[in-house]
Amino acid sequence: MEISSVTPLNQQLKTESSQDNSFNLGKDDFLKLFMEGLKHQDPLNPMKNDEMMSQIAQLGFMEQVTKMSKSVEALQESVTGNQLQQGSAFIGKTITAFDGNNENPIVGVVQGVRKNDAENLIEFLLENDTVQLGQIKEVSLSRGDMNVKSDV
């Protein structure tokens, strides 16, 4: 039995794997490997139906997990967009926040809003500082006409 046609596929997978540390097999790769296995199986001892059904079920499961992962990513992007939009309502307002130890008050007018990708949080940009939503204790109009207090 000659298996030379499997070797190039194996070398190709190794080459791609060494070039990209985030190497993942997709459904197309799984199908290629499955078909190669069927082509080169022993005709006197073929794959049993339950083994084949198991592998096909694994392919279906992998495809559903991939779709779900993409849906979660889209939902996360949507939520972040909504948070930025809601955070933009704070622009021009005076906020009072506390540092990480809840000791030193930080007071300033919100100049902008941004997403902190490292912590996946929305941050408010003041004149000389940056605060997160959970640190804000009070929001007021710039002139102090109206106060809205929060116990976040």
PEKA-V13956 format. One record per pair of residues at least 12 apart in sequence whose ideal C-beta (glycine too) atoms are under 10 Angstrom apart, sorted by the first residue. I is the first residue (numbers start at 1). J is the second residue. D is the distance in whole Angstrom. If there is no record, write none. Layout:
# PEKA-V13956
i=<I | I>
j=<J | J>
d=<D | D>
This chain:
# PEKA-V13956
i=<1 | 1 | 1 | 1 | 2 | 3 | 3 | 3 | 5 | 5 | 5 | 6 | 6 | 6 | 6 | 6 | 9 | 9 | 9 | 9 | 10 | 10 | 13 | 13 | 13 | 13 | 16 | 24 | 25 | 26 | 26 | 26 | 27 | 27 | 27 | 27 | 27 | 30 | 30 | 30 | 30 | 30 | 31 | 31 | 33 | 34 | 34 | 34 | 34 | 34 | 34 | 37 | 37 | 38 | 38 | 76 | 79 | 80 | 80 | 80 | 80 | 80 | 81 | 83 | 83 | 83 | 83 | 83 | 84 | 84 | 84 | 84 | 85 | 86 | 86 | 86 | 87 | 87 | 87 | 87 | 87 | 87 | 87 | 87 | 87 | 88 | 88 | 88 | 89 | 89 | 89 | 90 | 90 | 90 | 90 | 90 | 90 | 90 | 90 | 90 | 90 | 91 | 91 | 91 | 91 | 91 | 91 | 91 | 92 | 92 | 92 | 92 | 92 | 93 | 93 | 93 | 93 | 93 | 93 | 93 | 93 | 93 | 94 | 94 | 94 | 94 | 94 | 94 | 94 | 94 | 94 | 94 | 94 | 94 | 94 | 95 | 95 | 95 | 95 | 95 | 95 | 95 | 95 | 95 | 95 | 95 | 95 | 95 | 95 | 95 | 96 | 96 | 96 | 96 | 96 | 96 | 96 | 96 | 96 | 96 | 96 | 97 | 97 | 97 | 97 | 97 | 97 | 97 | 97 | 97 | 97 | 97 | 97 | 97 | 97 | 98 | 98 | 98 | 98 | 98 | 99 | 99 | 99 | 100 | 100 | 100 | 102 | 102 | 105 | 105 | 106 | 106 | 106 | 106 | 106 | 106 | 106 | 106 | 106 | 107 | 107 | 107 | 107 | 107 | 108 | 108 | 108 | 108 | 108 | 108 | 108 | 108 | 109 | 109 | 109 | 109 | 110 | 110 | 110 | 110 | 110 | 110 | 110 | 110 | 111 | 111 | 111 | 111 | 111 | 111 | 112 | 112 | 112 | 112 | 113 | 113 | 114 | 116 | 116 | 119 | 121 | 121 | 123 | 124 | 124 | 132 | 133 | 133 | 134 | 135 | 136 | 136 | 137 | 137 | 137 | 137 | 138>
j=<40 | 41 | 42 | 43 | 40 | 36 | 39 | 40 | 36 | 39 | 40 | 33 | 36 | 37 | 39 | 40 | 29 | 32 | 33 | 36 | 33 | 36 | 25 | 29 | 32 | 33 | 29 | 66 | 62 | 62 | 63 | 66 | 59 | 60 | 62 | 63 | 66 | 55 | 58 | 59 | 62 | 63 | 56 | 59 | 55 | 47 | 52 | 55 | 56 | 58 | 59 | 52 | 55 | 52 | 55 | 120 | 120 | 115 | 117 | 120 | 121 | 122 | 115 | 113 | 115 | 121 | 122 | 133 | 113 | 114 | 115 | 122 | 113 | 113 | 122 | 133 | 110 | 112 | 113 | 114 | 115 | 122 | 123 | 124 | 133 | 110 | 112 | 113 | 110 | 113 | 139 | 109 | 110 | 111 | 112 | 113 | 122 | 124 | 133 | 136 | 139 | 109 | 110 | 111 | 112 | 113 | 124 | 125 | 109 | 110 | 111 | 141 | 142 | 109 | 110 | 124 | 139 | 140 | 141 | 142 | 146 | 148 | 107 | 108 | 109 | 110 | 126 | 138 | 139 | 140 | 141 | 142 | 143 | 144 | 147 | 107 | 108 | 109 | 110 | 124 | 126 | 131 | 133 | 135 | 136 | 137 | 138 | 139 | 140 | 150 | 108 | 131 | 135 | 136 | 137 | 138 | 139 | 140 | 147 | 149 | 150 | 124 | 126 | 129 | 130 | 131 | 132 | 133 | 134 | 135 | 136 | 137 | 138 | 139 | 152 | 131 | 134 | 135 | 136 | 137 | 129 | 131 | 135 | 132 | 134 | 135 | 135 | 137 | 137 | 138 | 124 | 126 | 128 | 129 | 130 | 131 | 135 | 136 | 137 | 126 | 127 | 129 | 138 | 140 | 124 | 125 | 126 | 127 | 128 | 129 | 130 | 131 | 125 | 126 | 127 | 142 | 124 | 125 | 126 | 127 | 131 | 136 | 139 | 142 | 124 | 125 | 126 | 127 | 128 | 130 | 124 | 125 | 126 | 130 | 125 | 133 | 130 | 130 | 132 | 132 | 133 | 134 | 135 | 136 | 139 | 152 | 150 | 152 | 152 | 152 | 150 | 152 | 149 | 150 | 151 | 152 | 150>
d=<7 | 10 | 8 | 10 | 9 | 9 | 10 | 6 | 7 | 8 | 8 | 9 | 6 | 9 | 9 | 6 | 9 | 7 | 8 | 6 | 10 | 10 | 8 | 8 | 10 | 9 | 10 | 9 | 8 | 8 | 9 | 7 | 6 | 9 | 6 | 5 | 7 | 8 | 8 | 6 | 7 | 9 | 10 | 7 | 9 | 10 | 9 | 6 | 8 | 9 | 7 | 10 | 8 | 8 | 10 | 8 | 10 | 6 | 10 | 8 | 10 | 8 | 9 | 8 | 8 | 9 | 5 | 8 | 6 | 8 | 6 | 6 | 9 | 9 | 8 | 9 | 8 | 9 | 4 | 9 | 9 | 5 | 9 | 7 | 7 | 9 | 8 | 6 | 9 | 9 | 9 | 10 | 4 | 10 | 9 | 7 | 10 | 6 | 9 | 8 | 7 | 9 | 5 | 7 | 7 | 7 | 9 | 9 | 7 | 7 | 9 | 8 | 6 | 7 | 6 | 10 | 6 | 7 | 6 | 7 | 10 | 9 | 7 | 7 | 5 | 8 | 9 | 8 | 7 | 5 | 7 | 5 | 9 | 7 | 9 | 7 | 7 | 8 | 6 | 7 | 7 | 7 | 10 | 9 | 5 | 8 | 7 | 5 | 8 | 10 | 9 | 10 | 10 | 7 | 5 | 4 | 8 | 8 | 9 | 9 | 10 | 8 | 9 | 8 | 10 | 4 | 8 | 9 | 9 | 4 | 5 | 6 | 8 | 10 | 9 | 9 | 10 | 6 | 9 | 6 | 9 | 9 | 7 | 9 | 10 | 8 | 9 | 9 | 8 | 9 | 10 | 7 | 9 | 5 | 9 | 6 | 7 | 9 | 10 | 8 | 10 | 9 | 9 | 10 | 9 | 9 | 3 | 5 | 7 | 6 | 10 | 8 | 10 | 7 | 7 | 6 | 5 | 7 | 6 | 9 | 9 | 10 | 9 | 10 | 8 | 5 | 6 | 6 | 10 | 10 | 8 | 4 | 9 | 10 | 7 | 10 | 8 | 9 | 8 | 8 | 7 | 8 | 10 | 7 | 10 | 10 | 9 | 7 | 6 | 8 | 6 | 6 | 7 | 6 | 8 | 7 | 7>
